[in-house]
Amino acid sequence: MPELRLVIITPEPSTYDDRDTDRMDVVEALETAGWTGDDDNPLGILRHNGAVWCVINDSGDSGLTCPNGANLEFPSDTPTVVVVAACLAAAQSATPTN
């Protein structure tokens, strides 16, 4: 099994105290890892290698659909590192579609 490493650089402190900031951290981390945003909602739905992550509501809850069909939901208070790690693991476990 290939080794999977996760490095997330903590962003500068934000003046915002809402979940949108954390979900933008998820978007930026996933984009850096090669995930791409949907044309219709590039900051709310990202895809990579059969995995799909999306923001579910205005509260910052999000979800992940894995390539095997499993669905995970992350409440808005789920740490960014947990969401990103789950997304990367889901995409890594998929058979490449290239």
Backbone as CSV, one residue per row, in Angstrom:
resi,resn,N_x,N_y,N_z,CA_x,CA_y,CA_z,C_x,C_y,C_z
1,MET,0.846,-1.167,0.000,0.000,0.000,0.000,0.899,1.240,0.000
2,PRO,0.619,2.208,-0.873,1.442,3.412,-0.913,1.275,4.243,0.357
3,GLU,2.319,4.940,0.678,2.301,5.805,1.858,1.573,7.098,1.518
4,LEU,0.705,7.544,2.399,-0.057,8.773,2.213,0.351,9.753,3.303
5,ARG,0.842,10.907,2.893,1.258,11.921,3.856,0.388,13.153,3.709
6,LEU,0.052,13.757,4.825,-0.792,14.943,4.828,-0.079,16.062,5.566
7,VAL,0.139,17.161,4.863,0.748,18.338,5.477,-0.178,19.509,5.194
8,ILE,-0.718,20.107,6.234,-1.582,21.276,6.082,-0.933,22.416,6.840
9,ILE,-0.645,23.473,6.121,-0.045,24.646,6.730,-1.162,25.493,7.316
10,THR,-1.056,25.801,8.578,-2.077,26.598,9.243,-2.093,28.005,8.662
11,PRO,-3.268,28.455,8.206,-3.341,29.797,7.624,-3.203,30.881,8.678
12,GLU,-2.966,32.085,8.207,-2.914,33.228,9.109,-4.235,33.340,9.858
13,PRO,-4.217,33.850,11.082,-5.480,34.016,11.815,-6.444,34.879,11.011
14,SER,-7.692,34.490,11.057,-8.713,35.190,10.288,-9.490,36.144,11.179
15,THR,-10.018,37.190,10.562,-10.871,38.107,11.311,-12.298,37.586,11.352
16,TYR,-12.573,36.517,10.610,-13.906,35.934,10.575,-13.984,34.798,11.569
17,ASP,-15.120,34.668,12.211,-15.326,33.581,13.155,-16.531,32.764,12.702
18,ASP,-16.435,32.219,11.492,-17.526,31.403,10.991,-16.969,30.161,10.305
19,ARG,-17.840,29.259,9.974,-17.431,27.990,9.388,-16.992,28.147,7.936
20,ASP,-17.429,29.221,7.256,-17.024,29.412,5.868,-15.514,29.473,5.741
21,THR,-14.847,30.088,6.720,-13.397,30.200,6.689,-12.769,28.809,6.717
22,ASP,-13.263,27.935,7.583,-12.712,26.589,7.660,-12.975,25.815,6.376
23,ARG,-14.128,25.989,5.805,-14.419,25.251,4.583,-13.588,25.774,3.422
24,MET,-13.229,27.062,3.428,-12.309,27.577,2.408,-10.933,26.945,2.586
25,ASP,-10.547,26.667,3.809,-9.295,25.957,4.054,-9.347,24.572,3.415
26,VAL,-10.499,23.913,3.506,-10.667,22.606,2.885,-10.537,22.743,1.371
27,VAL,-11.233,23.732,0.801,-11.181,23.954,-0.651,-9.741,24.170,-1.104
28,GLU,-9.015,25.041,-0.418,-7.637,25.348,-0.807,-6.737,24.115,-0.687
29,ALA,-6.905,23.346,0.380,-6.075,22.149,0.562,-6.375,21.112,-0.522
30,LEU,-7.653,20.930,-0.830,-8.007,19.939,-1.851,-7.560,20.392,-3.238
31,GLU,-7.704,21.673,-3.537,-7.219,22.168,-4.831,-5.719,21.961,-4.973
32,THR,-4.987,22.168,-3.896,-3.542,21.951,-3.910,-3.216,20.483,-4.179
33,ALA,-4.095,19.598,-3.727,-3.887,18.160,-3.920,-4.415,17.670,-5.269
34,GLY,-4.866,18.602,-6.126,-5.286,18.216,-7.460,-6.784,18.067,-7.660
35,TRP,-7.575,18.372,-6.645,-9.021,18.315,-6.789,-9.475,19.507,-7.629
36,THR,-10.568,19.322,-8.360,-11.080,20.404,-9.195,-12.518,20.714,-8.834
37,GLY,-12.835,22.012,-8.901,-14.181,22.465,-8.593,-15.110,22.277,-9.774
38,ASP,-16.380,22.036,-9.477,-17.393,21.946,-10.530,-17.534,23.291,-11.218
39,ASP,-17.897,23.263,-12.490,-18.092,24.508,-13.233,-19.180,25.376,-12.607
40,ASP,-20.257,24.750,-12.146,-21.382,25.501,-11.589,-21.154,25.974,-10.158
41,ASN,-20.302,25.292,-9.405,-20.090,25.629,-7.996,-18.654,25.271,-7.600
42,PRO,-17.657,25.996,-8.113,-16.254,25.590,-7.916,-15.755,25.645,-6.481
43,LEU,-16.412,26.417,-5.615,-15.976,26.483,-4.220,-16.829,25.615,-3.308
44,GLY,-17.864,25.003,-3.872,-18.758,24.200,-3.049,-18.765,22.727,-3.375
45,ILE,-18.276,22.363,-4.567,-18.218,20.953,-4.969,-16.870,20.706,-5.634
46,LEU,-16.089,19.797,-5.053,-14.790,19.442,-5.631,-14.733,17.940,-5.857
47,ARG,-14.033,17.552,-6.930,-13.942,16.134,-7.316,-12.490,15.738,-7.580
48,HIS,-12.215,14.469,-7.294,-10.902,13.928,-7.641,-10.965,12.414,-7.602
49,ASN,-10.596,11.804,-8.718,-10.423,10.356,-8.781,-11.647,9.587,-8.271
50,GLY,-12.835,10.085,-8.573,-14.063,9.399,-8.180,-14.637,9.821,-6.842
51,ALA,-13.897,10.595,-6.061,-14.393,11.104,-4.775,-14.974,12.502,-4.993
52,VAL,-16.038,12.826,-4.248,-16.681,14.132,-4.361,-16.898,14.703,-2.966
53,TRP,-16.384,15.920,-2.744,-16.611,16.636,-1.485,-17.475,17.848,-1.788
54,CYS,-18.429,18.149,-0.902,-19.270,19.322,-1.122,-19.696,19.948,0.199
55,VAL,-19.974,21.244,0.120,-20.574,21.957,1.243,-22.068,21.687,1.162
56,ILE,-22.667,21.256,2.264,-24.066,20.850,2.276,-25.020,22.016,2.535
57,ASN,-24.608,22.946,3.415,-25.516,24.032,3.774,-24.737,25.275,4.174
58,ASP,-25.470,26.344,4.466,-24.845,27.616,4.836,-24.178,27.574,6.205
59,SER,-24.436,26.541,6.979,-23.818,26.414,8.296,-22.392,25.888,8.219
60,GLY,-21.974,25.421,7.033,-20.622,24.913,6.873,-20.509,23.410,6.997
61,ASP,-21.645,22.709,7.140,-21.593,21.252,7.134,-21.155,20.813,5.740
62,SER,-20.445,19.699,5.660,-19.988,19.223,4.360,-20.109,17.711,4.294
63,GLY,-19.967,17.191,3.088,-20.089,15.757,2.908,-19.082,15.238,1.901
64,LEU,-18.836,13.959,1.957,-17.898,13.291,1.061,-18.552,12.030,0.527
65,THR,-18.586,11.897,-0.780,-19.017,10.658,-1.408,-17.764,9.959,-1.909
66,CYS,-17.551,8.754,-1.420,-16.364,7.988,-1.769,-16.592,7.228,-3.075
67,PRO,-15.513,6.858,-3.748,-15.638,6.111,-5.000,-16.415,4.798,-4.853
68,ASN,-16.409,4.213,-3.668,-17.136,2.952,-3.450,-18.611,3.179,-3.127
69,GLY,-19.048,4.458,-3.122,-20.447,4.782,-2.867,-20.757,5.158,-1.430
70,ALA,-19.798,5.014,-0.539,-20.024,5.394,0.858,-20.151,6.911,0.974
71,ASN,-21.004,7.358,1.880,-21.206,8.790,2.103,-20.867,9.136,3.548
72,LEU,-20.107,10.192,3.708,-19.739,10.687,5.032,-20.219,12.123,5.165
73,GLU,-20.666,12.498,6.355,-21.043,13.881,6.609,-20.173,14.434,7.722
74,PHE,-19.778,15.700,7.556,-18.930,16.371,8.528,-19.667,17.600,9.051
75,PRO,-20.029,17.618,10.335,-20.627,18.828,10.897,-19.653,19.990,10.771
76,SER,-20.154,21.191,10.832,-19.328,22.384,10.623,-18.177,22.504,11.613
77,ASP,-18.294,21.880,12.784,-17.210,21.989,13.764,-16.153,20.891,13.600
78,THR,-16.250,20.092,12.542,-15.219,19.089,12.257,-13.943,19.815,11.833
79,PRO,-12.826,19.523,12.477,-11.580,20.205,12.106,-11.226,20.012,10.628
80,THR,-10.688,21.044,10.039,-10.291,21.019,8.637,-9.397,19.826,8.333
81,VAL,-8.442,19.551,9.184,-7.495,18.468,8.933,-8.213,17.117,8.832
82,VAL,-9.277,16.928,9.585,-10.027,15.669,9.534,-10.754,15.538,8.194
83,VAL,-11.398,16.628,7.762,-12.122,16.605,6.492,-11.156,16.356,5.336
84,VAL,-10.056,17.074,5.329,-9.080,16.931,4.244,-8.472,15.531,4.244
85,ALA,-8.137,15.022,5.403,-7.553,13.670,5.478,-8.524,12.625,4.936
86,ALA,-9.800,12.744,5.275,-10.795,11.797,4.777,-10.919,11.893,3.257
87,CYS,-10.924,13.110,2.741,-11.029,13.306,1.295,-9.831,12.718,0.566
88,LEU,-8.645,12.992,1.068,-7.438,12.472,0.427,-7.383,10.953,0.488
89,ALA,-7.791,10.388,1.610,-7.807,8.937,1.732,-8.813,8.321,0.764
90,ALA,-9.986,8.947,0.626,-11.006,8.429,-0.298,-10.497,8.456,-1.733
91,ALA,-9.882,9.547,-2.130,-9.370,9.666,-3.504,-8.184,8.732,-3.729
92,GLN,-7.380,8.536,-2.717,-6.200,7.668,-2.829,-6.606,6.208,-2.959
93,SER,-7.717,5.832,-2.327,-8.130,4.427,-2.336,-8.797,4.021,-3.644
94,ALA,-9.131,5.005,-4.460,-9.814,4.713,-5.724,-8.841,4.209,-6.775
95,THR,-9.361,3.464,-7.710,-8.578,3.069,-8.865,-8.469,4.278,-9.783
96,PRO,-7.264,4.666,-10.162,-7.128,5.857,-11.034,-7.984,5.753,-12.285
97,THR,-8.593,6.888,-12.655,-9.484,6.912,-13.811,-8.823,7.556,-15.019
98,ASN,-7.512,7.781,-14.972,-6.831,8.456,-16.075,-6.843,7.613,-17.290
